[in-house]
């Protein structure tokens, strides 16, 4: 909590106005504030920086550590924690294990066991360039000399922050965002994050919830500069984690033009680019644009952990035309290298695409199956949410659904959000709460759906149990109050967001829509044993 109040990194209470009213210097990462001896029990064996690193890790990984200590296993630990919090694809082990154990993967030659070029073996960088040219639909072939290979995109964020910013300077990012970026840019480089706060309201130029606009970026940048904070770069996540948004070409161009006007570097994370699982959605890579507004300040990241369902294989790649940036990052690759045998396996994997007439494994087998499985899992989870009457963002990219649990918070604070998060964890299901993504509105959660059916079913049962208990508690508290129809979330209803109002007491049924009544009936049917007791045979 002390960490939260000093840096705005999680926990803590208050509302959006209170958070925005605080000076940036108080709510952004500041190593001296974090490591104040009066706030924490310091280890005598660690430096101030070491103490802070230890505290930082503990504050951000409580749920993750609890999960690893009590993992669900269908046979060995059926009452263990189901992990809907870590963004991993668990749907394609059969496909990937088969591909990674084929004979072409097992080459062992002397160069693979020796020190490589720190940017990566040239055979791999050439393959990455060809792969990105093909899947990013680049207008001209991308060059291997602009490719750098590291052990994951977290290392890339860390390296880029270190070489683009001096200690105490900042990078601009829209909230909510993947919270691991905070750790990546700060722990090595002491680089802060400046937030462009997005919210669920649809007003003015915002035509969808949590929409990123240039106006919001401009405001965040000017606010930071007014407080003396130097901003060096902008981070864009596309597809966006946790929202699942995919930026249009015109939006991308607007963001890049904004950055050019202010001489900001742009770090574009496209880690989910091949995890767009519905044909109605189209992903546009920055590398596919005909003309980049500022090529020397545009740096694109991608990796295999998400799109190829192998988060345990640490591989990330950077594409930048700026050789000064490339060489500076390469100096840090000494600490973040990918071992030779893995570089060979990744090159073989990426080579298996579909540029010729013959069928190729990535396009014809893997992506086809992966997209179908992701879509089916997404449909299952979102159908469950509709049945529960829970609003959510309906998107078609990534492994996650951004869910609105605000109606289960009585006072609408981040303390209450954390209590709900702990309640889920106590009921053996790990979710990610909105504060972990620096969401400005308490009550939003992220759920990962890229999991096997039996775990999805059991996890959703546990979520349903918590929500129904919480709903009964709120109804009991409100029992003596006059009946009022609930309007939470309805004002923001669009085709892109599924908003279903709170289940209402029978005395309010006259105000309910048909959809609300159907949802209520579905919920009652699911929670009742009437169908089991009254079978067709008994009726006969």
PyMOL commands that set and color helices and strands:
alter all, ss='L'
color gray80, all
select helices_A, chain A and resi 2-7+16-21+24-27+31-34+48-60+62-69+93-100+103-106+110-113+122-135+144-146+153-164+180-187+214-226+249-261+286-288+295-297+323-332+340-351+361-388+406-408+414-426+434-437+453-478+490-492+506-511+514-527+530-533+536-539
alter helices_A, ss='H'
color red, helices_A
select strands_A, chain A and resi 82-83+147-150+170-175+192-197+231-237+265-269+298-303+316-320+391-393+400-404+429-430+432-433+444-448+497-498
alter strands_A, ss='S'
color yellow, strands_A
deselect
rebuild
show_as cartoon
